[in-house]
Amino acid sequence: MSNAELIATDPGWIILVKGLLVFSTCVVLTLLAIWAERRIVARMQERPGPNRVGPLGLLQSLSDGVKLALKEDLIPAAADKIIFILAPIISATTCFMAFAVIPVTGQVSLFGHQTVMQMTDIPVGVLYVLAVASVGVYGIVLAGWSSGSTYPLLGGLRSSAQVISYEVAMGLSLVSVFIYSGSMSTSEIVAAQGQWWFAVVLFPSFVIYAISMVGETNRAPFDLAEAEGELVGGFHTEYSSLKFALFFLAEYVNIIAVSALATTLFLGGYHAPPGLGFTESWLGGWFTGIWFFAKVLTFFFVFVWLRGTLPRLRYDQFMQFGWKILIPVSILWILVVATLRTLSLEGAPRIVVVGFASFVVLLVMAANIGFENAKKKKLALIEVETSEPSFAVPTVPMNVSNINVSQGSKGGDHV
């Protein structure tokens, strides 16, 4: 039976249990992710990190959450109170909704009922995830607007521009996955990666998605919506207590959500790595969930690695990178993938397919070389223009003894 047929036979209480498992897993992963990020970044900076509350500091995140809940809840006088309260709720709820279509395991037995750890399987599951992620941005934008303050408003505007820019590139990077799998259903995309993961077959799409998901989640080096040096705290400057905790929760659940989507679309989902397929039957099929979360946590480590390594980009660099590099490359790659897929489906000789791919690679290399040469020529012209000014420059006396110092400067300390 397919995933959709198994899910269709689920009784209501099984669906409720799945929802509770998804929610509790995301909350626990968030607490562990915050602890792991602080520990990893601390090691990168040669310091111990949190190690006081609980063994190895594992309860530090829980302690911080309790502390935030007990803080005084302040609402600015100039704020729009209803929207100010709704904004963190929107951000925190939409990030959980993305997990409804993510297949976490293969076929397993849950309380004696054969099912898969996926709440629903719709034909346009990937589009549903992108739509939910877009709605989540409304929480950030509304938080900045409703605070009645300048810095949160600037953070909200930055976030909206950032998401619009990088969601376009993210959506375009997924088109080639739809072309190769022939479906937008997450379970069918996982099934289509039985032999080769799409991270290998569609490597440019994988790279573009990986970059876009960092920009989508407002994480370093793309955390311009909450740049501390420019905007104090960004869109959540005026928030405190549980509302601030909800934004914190939404950020980390979003990281887990985009990592889970990347695992599903490019790393074979819950399938074991090549050569280890025999492990998928262990623990009655539940071992596939271990493979799934191992891939998700690998993506999370990359997020932390980027934060501890790269400085924050300037806003103009960030937007230029999205519109001038990621989106044009995505469009070009879609054309290449569509052509190669059409040639292979129509039974074209392998030499024709390889020849077209080689031609595209040579064309990209030639364009890159031409771009680099044009850049070098432009820099050389700038150096020539700056080294010899076109206007007369007065001669500066280099001998200090020829410069007369006015006697009136003596006693300059008189009051």
Contacts in CASP RR format, 6 or more apart in sequence:
PFRMAT RR
TARGET T0000
AUTHOR 0000-0000-0000
METHOD contacts of the structure
MODEL  1
MSNAELIATDPGWIILVKGLLVFSTCVVLTLLAIWAERRIVARMQERPGP
NRVGPLGLLQSLSDGVKLALKEDLIPAAADKIIFILAPIISATTCFMAFA
VIPVTGQVSLFGHQTVMQMTDIPVGVLYVLAVASVGVYGIVLAGWSSGST
YPLLGGLRSSAQVISYEVAMGLSLVSVFIYSGSMSTSEIVAAQGQWWFAV
VLFPSFVIYAISMVGETNRAPFDLAEAEGELVGGFHTEYSSLKFALFFLA
EYVNIIAVSALATTLFLGGYHAPPGLGFTESWLGGWFTGIWFFAKVLTFF
FVFVWLRGTLPRLRYDQFMQFGWKILIPVSILWILVVATLRTLSLEGAPR
IVVVGFASFVVLLVMAANIGFENAKKKKLALIEVETSEPSFAVPTVPMNV
SNINVSQGSKGGDHV
1 107 0 8 1.000
2 187 0 8 1.000
3 103 0 8 1.000
3 106 0 8 1.000
3 116 0 8 1.000
3 118 0 8 1.000
3 121 0 8 1.000
3 187 0 8 1.000
4 121 0 8 1.000
4 185 0 8 1.000
4 187 0 8 1.000
6 107 0 8 1.000
6 114 0 8 1.000
6 115 0 8 1.000
6 116 0 8 1.000
7 115 0 8 1.000
7 116 0 8 1.000
7 118 0 8 1.000
7 119 0 8 1.000
7 120 0 8 1.000
7 121 0 8 1.000
9 115 0 8 1.000
10 18 0 8 1.000
10 113 0 8 1.000
10 115 0 8 1.000
11 113 0 8 1.000
14 110 0 8 1.000
14 111 0 8 1.000
14 113 0 8 1.000
14 115 0 8 1.000
15 119 0 8 1.000
17 110 0 8 1.000
17 111 0 8 1.000
18 110 0 8 1.000
18 117 0 8 1.000
18 118 0 8 1.000
18 119 0 8 1.000
19 119 0 8 1.000
21 117 0 8 1.000
22 96 0 8 1.000
22 99 0 8 1.000
22 100 0 8 1.000
22 119 0 8 1.000
23 96 0 8 1.000
26 96 0 8 1.000
26 99 0 8 1.000
26 253 0 8 1.000
26 256 0 8 1.000
27 249 0 8 1.000
29 252 0 8 1.000
29 256 0 8 1.000
30 61 0 8 1.000
30 249 0 8 1.000
30 252 0 8 1.000
30 253 0 8 1.000
30 256 0 8 1.000
31 61 0 8 1.000
31 62 0 8 1.000
32 58 0 8 1.000
32 61 0 8 1.000
33 252 0 8 1.000
33 255 0 8 1.000
33 256 0 8 1.000
33 300 0 8 1.000
34 61 0 8 1.000
34 64 0 8 1.000
34 248 0 8 1.000
34 252 0 8 1.000
35 50 0 8 1.000
35 57 0 8 1.000
35 58 0 8 1.000
35 60 0 8 1.000
35 61 0 8 1.000
36 300 0 8 1.000
36 304 0 8 1.000
37 303 0 8 1.000
37 304 0 8 1.000
37 307 0 8 1.000
38 49 0 8 1.000
38 50 0 8 1.000
38 60 0 8 1.000
39 49 0 8 1.000
39 50 0 8 1.000
39 56 0 8 1.000
40 301 0 8 1.000
40 304 0 8 1.000
40 305 0 8 1.000
41 304 0 8 1.000
41 307 0 8 1.000
41 308 0 8 1.000
42 48 0 8 1.000
42 49 0 8 1.000
42 50 0 8 1.000
43 49 0 8 1.000
44 308 0 8 1.000
44 309 0 8 1.000
45 308 0 8 1.000
50 57 0 8 1.000
50 60 0 8 1.000
51 57 0 8 1.000
52 60 0 8 1.000
53 59 0 8 1.000
53 60 0 8 1.000
53 62 0 8 1.000
53 63 0 8 1.000
54 60 0 8 1.000
65 245 0 8 1.000
68 241 0 8 1.000
68 242 0 8 1.000
68 244 0 8 1.000
68 245 0 8 1.000
68 248 0 8 1.000
69 241 0 8 1.000
69 242 0 8 1.000
69 245 0 8 1.000
71 240 0 8 1.000
71 241 0 8 1.000
72 240 0 8 1.000
72 241 0 8 1.000
73 240 0 8 1.000
73 241 0 8 1.000
73 242 0 8 1.000
73 243 0 8 1.000
74 238 0 8 1.000
74 240 0 8 1.000
74 241 0 8 1.000
75 81 0 8 1.000
75 84 0 8 1.000
75 85 0 8 1.000
76 84 0 8 1.000
76 147 0 8 1.000
76 148 0 8 1.000
76 149 0 8 1.000
76 238 0 8 1.000
78 147 0 8 1.000
78 148 0 8 1.000
78 149 0 8 1.000
79 146 0 8 1.000
79 147 0 8 1.000
79 148 0 8 1.000
79 238 0 8 1.000
80 145 0 8 1.000
80 146 0 8 1.000
80 148 0 8 1.000
83 142 0 8 1.000
83 145 0 8 1.000
83 146 0 8 1.000
84 143 0 8 1.000
84 146 0 8 1.000
84 147 0 8 1.000
84 238 0 8 1.000
85 243 0 8 1.000
86 139 0 8 1.000
86 142 0 8 1.000
87 138 0 8 1.000
87 139 0 8 1.000
87 140 0 8 1.000
87 142 0 8 1.000
87 143 0 8 1.000
87 144 0 8 1.000
87 146 0 8 1.000
88 139 0 8 1.000
88 143 0 8 1.000
88 239 0 8 1.000
88 243 0 8 1.000
88 244 0 8 1.000
88 246 0 8 1.000
88 247 0 8 1.000
88 250 0 8 1.000
89 246 0 8 1.000
90 135 0 8 1.000
90 136 0 8 1.000
90 138 0 8 1.000
90 139 0 8 1.000
90 142 0 8 1.000
91 136 0 8 1.000
91 139 0 8 1.000
91 140 0 8 1.000
91 143 0 8 1.000
91 246 0 8 1.000
91 247 0 8 1.000
91 250 0 8 1.000
92 246 0 8 1.000
92 247 0 8 1.000
92 249 0 8 1.000
92 250 0 8 1.000
92 253 0 8 1.000
94 132 0 8 1.000
94 133 0 8 1.000
94 135 0 8 1.000
94 136 0 8 1.000
94 250 0 8 1.000
95 136 0 8 1.000
95 250 0 8 1.000
95 253 0 8 1.000
95 254 0 8 1.000
95 257 0 8 1.000
96 253 0 8 1.000
97 132 0 8 1.000
98 129 0 8 1.000
98 132 0 8 1.000
98 133 0 8 1.000
98 257 0 8 1.000
98 260 0 8 1.000
98 261 0 8 1.000
99 119 0 8 1.000
99 257 0 8 1.000
99 260 0 8 1.000
100 119 0 8 1.000
100 120 0 8 1.000
100 128 0 8 1.000
101 118 0 8 1.000
101 119 0 8 1.000
101 120 0 8 1.000
101 121 0 8 1.000
101 122 0 8 1.000
101 125 0 8 1.000
101 126 0 8 1.000
101 128 0 8 1.000
101 129 0 8 1.000
101 186 0 8 1.000
102 118 0 8 1.000
102 129 0 8 1.000
102 186 0 8 1.000
102 257 0 8 1.000
102 260 0 8 1.000
102 261 0 8 1.000
102 264 0 8 1.000
103 116 0 8 1.000
103 117 0 8 1.000
103 118 0 8 1.000
103 121 0 8 1.000
103 186 0 8 1.000
103 187 0 8 1.000
103 190 0 8 1.000
103 264 0 8 1.000
103 269 0 8 1.000
103 270 0 8 1.000
104 117 0 8 1.000
104 118 0 8 1.000
104 260 0 8 1.000
104 270 0 8 1.000
104 289 0 8 1.000
104 292 0 8 1.000
104 293 0 8 1.000
105 116 0 8 1.000
105 117 0 8 1.000
105 270 0 8 1.000
105 285 0 8 1.000
105 286 0 8 1.000
105 288 0 8 1.000
105 289 0 8 1.000
105 292 0 8 1.000
106 116 0 8 1.000
106 117 0 8 1.000
106 270 0 8 1.000
106 280 0 8 1.000
106 285 0 8 1.000
106 288 0 8 1.000
106 289 0 8 1.000
107 114 0 8 1.000
107 115 0 8 1.000
107 116 0 8 1.000
107 285 0 8 1.000
108 114 0 8 1.000
108 115 0 8 1.000
108 116 0 8 1.000
108 117 0 8 1.000
108 284 0 8 1.000
108 285 0 8 1.000
108 286 0 8 1.000
108 288 0 8 1.000
109 115 0 8 1.000
109 284 0 8 1.000
110 117 0 8 1.000
116 187 0 8 1.000
117 289 0 8 1.000
118 186 0 8 1.000
118 187 0 8 1.000
121 185 0 8 1.000
121 186 0 8 1.000
121 187 0 8 1.000
122 128 0 8 1.000
122 185 0 8 1.000
123 183 0 8 1.000
123 184 0 8 1.000
123 185 0 8 1.000
124 184 0 8 1.000
124 185 0 8 1.000
125 184 0 8 1.000
125 185 0 8 1.000
125 186 0 8 1.000
126 174 0 8 1.000
126 177 0 8 1.000
126 178 0 8 1.000
126 184 0 8 1.000
126 185 0 8 1.000
126 186 0 8 1.000
126 189 0 8 1.000
126 261 0 8 1.000
126 265 0 8 1.000
127 184 0 8 1.000
129 186 0 8 1.000
129 257 0 8 1.000
129 261 0 8 1.000
130 167 0 8 1.000
130 170 0 8 1.000
130 171 0 8 1.000
130 174 0 8 1.000
133 167 0 8 1.000
133 216 0 8 1.000
133 254 0 8 1.000
133 257 0 8 1.000
133 258 0 8 1.000
134 163 0 8 1.000
134 167 0 8 1.000
136 250 0 8 1.000
137 159 0 8 1.000
137 160 0 8 1.000
137 163 0 8 1.000
140 155 0 8 1.000
140 156 0 8 1.000
140 159 0 8 1.000
140 160 0 8 1.000
140 218 0 8 1.000
140 225 0 8 1.000
140 235 0 8 1.000
141 156 0 8 1.000
141 157 0 8 1.000
141 159 0 8 1.000
141 160 0 8 1.000
141 235 0 8 1.000
143 152 0 8 1.000
143 156 0 8 1.000
143 235 0 8 1.000
143 236 0 8 1.000
143 239 0 8 1.000
143 247 0 8 1.000
144 152 0 8 1.000
144 153 0 8 1.000
144 155 0 8 1.000
144 156 0 8 1.000
144 234 0 8 1.000
144 235 0 8 1.000
145 152 0 8 1.000
145 153 0 8 1.000
145 156 0 8 1.000
147 153 0 8 1.000
147 235 0 8 1.000
147 237 0 8 1.000
147 238 0 8 1.000
147 239 0 8 1.000
148 238 0 8 1.000
149 237 0 8 1.000
149 238 0 8 1.000
151 231 0 8 1.000
151 232 0 8 1.000
151 233 0 8 1.000
151 234 0 8 1.000
151 237 0 8 1.000
152 231 0 8 1.000
152 233 0 8 1.000
152 234 0 8 1.000
152 235 0 8 1.000
152 236 0 8 1.000
152 237 0 8 1.000
152 238 0 8 1.000
154 231 0 8 1.000
154 234 0 8 1.000
155 224 0 8 1.000
155 225 0 8 1.000
155 226 0 8 1.000
155 231 0 8 1.000
155 234 0 8 1.000
155 235 0 8 1.000
156 225 0 8 1.000
156 234 0 8 1.000
156 235 0 8 1.000
158 224 0 8 1.000
158 225 0 8 1.000
158 231 0 8 1.000
158 315 0 8 1.000
159 218 0 8 1.000
159 225 0 8 1.000
159 235 0 8 1.000
161 319 0 8 1.000
162 215 0 8 1.000
162 218 0 8 1.000
162 222 0 8 1.000
162 224 0 8 1.000
162 225 0 8 1.000
162 318 0 8 1.000
163 216 0 8 1.000
165 319 0 8 1.000
165 322 0 8 1.000
165 323 0 8 1.000
166 212 0 8 1.000
166 215 0 8 1.000
166 216 0 8 1.000
166 222 0 8 1.000
166 322 0 8 1.000
166 326 0 8 1.000
167 212 0 8 1.000
167 216 0 8 1.000
168 327 0 8 1.000
169 208 0 8 1.000
169 211 0 8 1.000
169 212 0 8 1.000
169 322 0 8 1.000
169 326 0 8 1.000
169 327 0 8 1.000
169 330 0 8 1.000
170 208 0 8 1.000
170 209 0 8 1.000
170 212 0 8 1.000
170 213 0 8 1.000
170 216 0 8 1.000
171 212 0 8 1.000
171 330 0 8 1.000
172 208 0 8 1.000
172 327 0 8 1.000
172 330 0 8 1.000
172 331 0 8 1.000
172 334 0 8 1.000
173 205 0 8 1.000
173 206 0 8 1.000
173 208 0 8 1.000
173 209 0 8 1.000
173 212 0 8 1.000
173 330 0 8 1.000
173 333 0 8 1.000
174 205 0 8 1.000
174 209 0 8 1.000
174 265 0 8 1.000
175 330 0 8 1.000
175 334 0 8 1.000
175 337 0 8 1.000
176 202 0 8 1.000
176 205 0 8 1.000
176 333 0 8 1.000
176 334 0 8 1.000
176 337 0 8 1.000
177 189 0 8 1.000
177 198 0 8 1.000
177 202 0 8 1.000
177 205 0 8 1.000
177 265 0 8 1.000
177 266 0 8 1.000
178 184 0 8 1.000
179 334 0 8 1.000
179 337 0 8 1.000
179 338 0 8 1.000
179 341 0 8 1.000
180 192 0 8 1.000
180 198 0 8 1.000
180 201 0 8 1.000
180 202 0 8 1.000
180 337 0 8 1.000
180 341 0 8 1.000
181 188 0 8 1.000
181 189 0 8 1.000
181 192 0 8 1.000
181 193 0 8 1.000
181 198 0 8 1.000
182 188 0 8 1.000
182 192 0 8 1.000
183 189 0 8 1.000
183 192 0 8 1.000
186 264 0 8 1.000
186 265 0 8 1.000
189 198 0 8 1.000
189 264 0 8 1.000
189 265 0 8 1.000
190 264 0 8 1.000
190 268 0 8 1.000
190 269 0 8 1.000
190 270 0 8 1.000
190 271 0 8 1.000
192 198 0 8 1.000
193 268 0 8 1.000
193 269 0 8 1.000
193 271 0 8 1.000
194 268 0 8 1.000
194 271 0 8 1.000
197 266 0 8 1.000
197 267 0 8 1.000
197 268 0 8 1.000
198 205 0 8 1.000
198 206 0 8 1.000
198 265 0 8 1.000
198 266 0 8 1.000
198 268 0 8 1.000
199 206 0 8 1.000
199 266 0 8 1.000
199 267 0 8 1.000
202 266 0 8 1.000
202 337 0 8 1.000
204 329 0 8 1.000
204 333 0 8 1.000
205 266 0 8 1.000
205 330 0 8 1.000
205 333 0 8 1.000
205 337 0 8 1.000
206 262 0 8 1.000
206 266 0 8 1.000
208 326 0 8 1.000
208 329 0 8 1.000
208 330 0 8 1.000
208 333 0 8 1.000
209 262 0 8 1.000
209 265 0 8 1.000
209 266 0 8 1.000
210 262 0 8 1.000
210 302 0 8 1.000
211 326 0 8 1.000
212 326 0 8 1.000
213 258 0 8 1.000
213 259 0 8 1.000
213 261 0 8 1.000
213 262 0 8 1.000
214 221 0 8 1.000
214 222 0 8 1.000
214 303 0 8 1.000
214 306 0 8 1.000
215 222 0 8 1.000
216 254 0 8 1.000
216 258 0 8 1.000
217 251 0 8 1.000
217 254 0 8 1.000
217 255 0 8 1.000
217 258 0 8 1.000
217 303 0 8 1.000
218 224 0 8 1.000
218 225 0 8 1.000
218 226 0 8 1.000
218 251 0 8 1.000
219 251 0 8 1.000
219 255 0 8 1.000
219 303 0 8 1.000
219 306 0 8 1.000
219 307 0 8 1.000
220 306 0 8 1.000
220 307 0 8 1.000
220 308 0 8 1.000
220 310 0 8 1.000
220 312 0 8 1.000
221 306 0 8 1.000
221 307 0 8 1.000
221 310 0 8 1.000
221 311 0 8 1.000
221 312 0 8 1.000
221 313 0 8 1.000
222 312 0 8 1.000
222 313 0 8 1.000
222 318 0 8 1.000
223 312 0 8 1.000
224 312 0 8 1.000
224 313 0 8 1.000
224 315 0 8 1.000
224 318 0 8 1.000
225 231 0 8 1.000
225 234 0 8 1.000
225 235 0 8 1.000
226 233 0 8 1.000
226 234 0 8 1.000
226 235 0 8 1.000
226 236 0 8 1.000
227 233 0 8 1.000
227 234 0 8 1.000
227 312 0 8 1.000
231 237 0 8 1.000
236 244 0 8 1.000
236 247 0 8 1.000
239 247 0 8 1.000
255 300 0 8 1.000
255 303 0 8 1.000
256 296 0 8 1.000
256 300 0 8 1.000
258 299 0 8 1.000
259 295 0 8 1.000
259 296 0 8 1.000
259 299 0 8 1.000
259 300 0 8 1.000
259 303 0 8 1.000
260 292 0 8 1.000
260 296 0 8 1.000
262 299 0 8 1.000
263 269 0 8 1.000
263 292 0 8 1.000
263 295 0 8 1.000
263 296 0 8 1.000
263 299 0 8 1.000
267 295 0 8 1.000
269 291 0 8 1.000
269 292 0 8 1.000
269 295 0 8 1.000
270 280 0 8 1.000
270 288 0 8 1.000
270 289 0 8 1.000
270 291 0 8 1.000
270 292 0 8 1.000
271 277 0 8 1.000
271 280 0 8 1.000
271 288 0 8 1.000
271 291 0 8 1.000
272 278 0 8 1.000
272 279 0 8 1.000
272 280 0 8 1.000
272 288 0 8 1.000
272 291 0 8 1.000
273 291 0 8 1.000
279 287 0 8 1.000
279 291 0 8 1.000
280 287 0 8 1.000
280 288 0 8 1.000
280 291 0 8 1.000
281 287 0 8 1.000
313 321 0 8 1.000
336 357 0 8 1.000
336 360 0 8 1.000
339 356 0 8 1.000
340 353 0 8 1.000
340 356 0 8 1.000
340 357 0 8 1.000
343 352 0 8 1.000
343 353 0 8 1.000
343 356 0 8 1.000
344 353 0 8 1.000
397 403 0 8 1.000
END
